[in-house]
Amino acid sequence: MNAERDRVDVRGVVGFVAIAYLPAWLMTLPLWLTGQGLTWAWSPLVLVAMMFMPAVAALVVNRWISPRPKPLRATGLTNPGGIRKWWRYALLAWLAPPVTMFVALVVGYMLGFYEADWTGFSGLAEQLQGGVVGSAPQAAGTLALGQIAQVFLLGWLNVIPALGEELGWRGYLVPALLPLGQPGALLTSGVLWGLWHAPVLVLGYNYPTVPVVVSFIMMTCFCVLVGVLLSWLRLASGSVWPAAIAHGFLNASAGLALVFSAAGHPVDNVSTGLLGWTGWLVLALLILTLVMFDKLPVHLQQPKEEGITRGVQRRSRR
């Protein structure tokens, strides 16, 4: 992919944000009008449909608002060299999210914020067997193995809706903001991604146990941290597919918190897993590791083209 442009394409970025936000937010209206919120039977379909709006925004911007010669390549959906160039990143994107989630649970357990039953899986049995715990440990183990297998195998089903988001946030927005510098681009895109969830956060999505303002802050922090790692995959590989794969398996890995939980102790996303602050420690450590090994910021080619519209001017380097 081409490296950073000299100017931010303000027209394109503003158009992208408007198209990514407004239709997605309007889709949540039935959740409000029915009065059932996230418990509405069709809410999962609404949430999945929302995930495709950033992709629509990216394609509309690259095709009509700030036209690019190859709009699909501009988002990283296709790239020179194809899968041979990024398959190693895809393998990492597949395996790393479940492992990272497990490490986050261990950290939460060690800090005393996650009550775990690592071998008995009593919390999972309590949820899936109507509260009958301890009567069939082998059955609980079978359930746990099935859930873990779903994370690593059926998690691939999550990649397509995840691609809907990644085509926008990492495929279009991160490269479009690179004239701000990689730290600025990653921070800004992460904040915009987090706030994009606002309508469902108000309804209790991810953080139902805290005030709405706190849920906004926590989701934004989570999106910034995860967004840095997803952006690294996008920029280092030159393709959006590794970021989409990682996003899909990140969503699939959320169920591991229930798998290893102890009976009688509901999982609280505020302090548990990657959504919780104990998991942020793990994400921050991964980012620090990339920085220490000189993998972040990503070393990109020098820019060969200017922005399409006038925008933020990059300061000259000395």
MOFENQUI-V643603 format. One record per helix or strand. SS is the DSSP state (H for helix, E for strand). FROM is the first residue (numbers start at 1). TO is the last residue. If there is no record, write none. Layout:
BEGIN
ss: <SS/SS>
from: <FROM/FROM>
to: <TO/TO>
END
This chain:
BEGIN
ss: <E/H/H/H/H/H/H/H/E/H/H/H/H/H/H/H/H/H/E/H/E>
from: <7/10/29/37/43/53/71/83/116/122/137/154/178/182/198/212/241/256/261/277/313>
to: <7/27/33/39/51/65/74/110/116/128/152/176/180/196/202/237/253/259/261/292/313>
END
